[in-house]
Amino acid sequence: MDIDGMIAELRAERACLDEALIGLEKLAQKRTPRRGRPRKWLRPADIAEPRTQNGSANGSRHVPSTSSAN
């Protein structure tokens, strides 16, 4: 068994993990709450609105308005 080699490998791996942890900690500190409504995919599934057959939550479809500006 090469214990000295194993120790060196584990120290190198620990250094990589420390760098990753520091980066994640910096990201967590910089994160500020976003303004507005949270994204739909971030909301829990039990709060999400049920979908209808046409894919909208309230059953209506978007119909573009016609303009008579010609």
MOCOR-V608712 format. One record per residue. N is the residue number from 0. PHI is phi in radians with two decimals (NA if undefined). PSI is psi as a letter, one per 40 degrees, with the letter a starting at -180 (none if undefined). NEAR is the number of other C-alpha atoms within 8 Angstrom. Layout:
[[N;PHI;PSI;NEAR] [N;PHI;PSI;NEAR]]
This chain:
[[0;NA;h;2] [1;-1.79;g;5] [2;-1.18;d;6] [3;-1.11;d;6] [4;-1.16;d;7] [5;-1.12;d;8] [6;-1.11;d;8] [7;-1.12;d;8] [8;-1.11;d;8] [9;-1.15;d;8] [10;-1.14;d;8] [11;-1.12;d;8] [12;-1.14;d;8] [13;-1.10;d;8] [14;-1.11;d;8] [15;-1.11;d;8] [16;-1.13;d;8] [17;-1.09;d;8] [18;-1.10;d;8] [19;-1.13;d;8] [20;-1.12;d;8] [21;-1.09;d;8] [22;-1.09;d;8] [23;-1.17;d;8] [24;-1.13;d;8] [25;-1.13;d;8] [26;-1.10;d;8] [27;-1.16;d;7] [28;-1.28;d;6] [29;-1.34;e;6] [30;-1.21;h;6] [31;-1.97;i;4] [32;-1.10;h;4] [33;-1.40;i;5] [34;-1.48;i;4] [35;1.61;a;4] [36;-1.32;h;4] [37;-1.17;i;7] [38;-1.04;i;6] [39;-1.12;d;6] [40;-1.29;e;5] [41;-1.50;e;6] [42;-1.29;i;9] [43;-1.09;i;7] [44;-1.14;d;5] [45;-1.28;e;4] [46;-1.61;d;6] [47;-1.02;i;8] [48;-1.32;i;5] [49;-1.22;i;5] [50;-1.65;i;10] [51;-1.71;a;9] [52;-1.12;d;6] [53;-1.45;e;7] [54;1.71;e;7] [55;-1.68;i;10] [56;-1.35;d;9] [57;-1.83;e;6] [58;1.54;e;10] [59;-1.73;i;6] [60;-1.90;i;6] [61;-1.40;h;4] [62;-1.98;h;4] [63;-1.12;h;4] [64;-1.39;i;4] [65;-1.70;h;4] [66;-1.96;i;5] [67;-1.90;f;4] [68;-1.49;e;3] [69;-1.30;none;3]]
